[in-house]
Amino acid sequence: MCVATCAAGGGGGAQPASQRLYARVWIYDTPSALACLAGRAARYYLRSTVVILGRTTESKGDVDLDLAAEEAAVPRPAPTAGAGADGSGAPAATGAAEQGAAGAAATSAAPPAGAVGAATTAAAAAKARVSRRAAMIRLGPDGQFRLVNTGRQTVVVNDVEVPPHRATTLPHLSLVRVADVRLLFMANPAAVARCVRRSAALVL
């Protein structure tokens, strides 16, 4: 059984006023999916009651929903003012005639501003990267979706932080943030109701 599928064209950047309309439209496109996560790069259809979000790696294997494409689509901050024209963080070249002896000595004593900015940006990017096993979305027998933070970083659901190894409910039209990746969660009530009925019949 296919756990999650991906379709090009995201919707996570939609404004709140248009989210309900967008949520109704995708159900007609894929009525069998239990839910959908819409990001900047694509829409991800959830077809299983348990789905793992994260990054596919050689060491840890595959995940049900690989967020690598969403990470690549996140806008990155512009180079700092001290960075060179090539964006490498090196200070721009200046003519020797434009610098006095005192200015040259002060420049050599302090680290280039661009280098500091580049190092800070690189450290922030590394810190904000999506975990290989970032979160798990589970559909319970009561028909409610829940998100469990299975990674090392805090996951944010509707502006509420979910620490590692903690869980929270995931209502329809929830906004989920994993590192710098933002996703709009949309449930399919009809498909969820069918799944709950089938599960109850199997238990009985």
N, C-alpha and C positions, 0 to 999 in steps of 0.2 A: 504494500500500500504506500502511495506517495504521501510523505509527511507534509512537505511544504513545496510550493511551486512559486516561481518568480515571473513577473510580467513587467516589461519595460514601461517606464512612465510612472513617476511617483506622484504622491499627493500630500506628503507630510508637510509641505510648505503652504498648504491651503489656509486661508483665513478662517477664524471660528465661524463666521456667518455662513460660509459655504461648506463647512464640514458635514453637516447633516445631509445636504444634497449629494455630496460626493459619496457618503456612506450608502445612500440608497442606490446610486448608480452602479457601484461595483457588484452589488448582490445580483443584479440582473446579468452581469457578465459571467459570474462564477457562482451559481446558486448552490452548488454542492459543498463549497468551502465553509468551514465552521467560522472562520474569521479572516481578517486581512490586516496586515501591517503595511502602511503606505509610507515610503521614505522619499528622499530626493531622487534616487536613482531608479527605483522600481517599486512595484507592489508585490507583497509576499503573501500567498494564500495558505492558510493553515488548514490542513486536511486530516490532522490527527489530534487526539485529545491531549497529547504531550509533545511539545516542540522545544528544542534547544536552540538558543540564539548565541552567536559568537563568531569566531573566525576559524576557518578550516586551515589546519597546519599538518605538516608531515608527522610531527611528534605526537600530537594529540588526536589526529584523524579528522574526520568530517563532522560537521554539525548540521542540524536540520535546516537552519536558516543562517547562511553566511553573510555577515554584514560588511565584508571587505569592500564591496562596491559602494556601500553607503559611506564608509570612511573616506573613500577616494572622492566622493561628491561633496564632502563638507568644505565650505569656503575657508581658506586659510588666511590669517592676517597678513597684511602687506609688510614688506621688509621694513625694519626700523630705520629711523632717520640717519643713524650712523652707518648703515650698511652701504657698501659700494654699489655702483650702477649695475653690476652683474648679479647682485643679490647674494654674494658669497659671504658678506659680513666684513670684508676687508675695507678699511677706510679709503675714501677716494684720494687719488694721487693729487698732490699739490706741488706747485713749482717751488724750487728752492728760494727764489727771490721773494716769495710771498711770506716766508717764515723767517723770523728773527732767530738769533741764537738761543734766547730764552724760551721762545715758543717751541723750538725743536727739542730742547731738553725736557720741557714739561710733557710733550707728546710721547717721548721715549720712556718717561717714568710711569705713565698711566697706561693701562690696557686700552686698546681701541674700543670706542663705544659700540661700533658695529659688531665686534667679536662678542662682546658681552650680550648684546641683544640677540644675536644669532644663537648663542649658547642657551639663553633663557627660553627662546622660542622652541628650540629642539627639545629641551628638557620638558617643556609643557606638552609638546606633541607626544612625546614618549609616555608621559604620565597619563594622558587622556586616551590612550589607545584602547580599543575594545578588547576585553578579555577573551581568551580562547573558548571558555565556557562562561559566557556573561550572565545568562538568565535562562530560566525555564518557564514556559507558559503552559498551564495545565487547566483543562476543563473538568470541573468536578461533577459528581453525580447530581448535584443540585442545579446544574446548568450555569454556574458562575465560573468565570475565568479567574485564575490567580497567577500572579507572577512571583517567582522565587529567584532571588539574587544568588546565583551560583558562582559569581566571579569574585575578584578581589576589590573591585571598585564599587562605589555607591551607584545604584540605579535610581533614577528619578521618575516617579509616576504622578502626573498631575501636580507638579511642583512639590511633591512630598518625597523626601529621600527614603530609599529602601536600603539599609545597610547589608553587607554580605551575610548570607545564610538566613536572611529574613524574607518574609512573604507579605504580599498585599493583594487585595482584590483588584481586578482589572475590568472596570466597567466599560461599556460601549462608549466610543469616542474618547478614550483616554489618550493622553499625550505621554509617550515613553521616551526617556533620554538615557542612552547607554554611551558613556564617555561623551563624545561630541556628536554622536548620531541621534537624530530625532525621528521618531516614528509615530504615526497616528494609528491607534488600534481601533478596529471596527468589527463588531460581532455580527454574525448572521443569525438572527433569532430563530428563523424557520429551520435551518440546518442544525442548530444546537438542540432544538426541541426534538427533532427526529433522532438525534444521537442519544439523548437522554432516554427517550422511549425504548430504543433498542437495548440500551444498557440495562434498563430496569427489567425488560423481558428476559434477558439472559440470566440475571440474578435470580429472578423468580423461577 
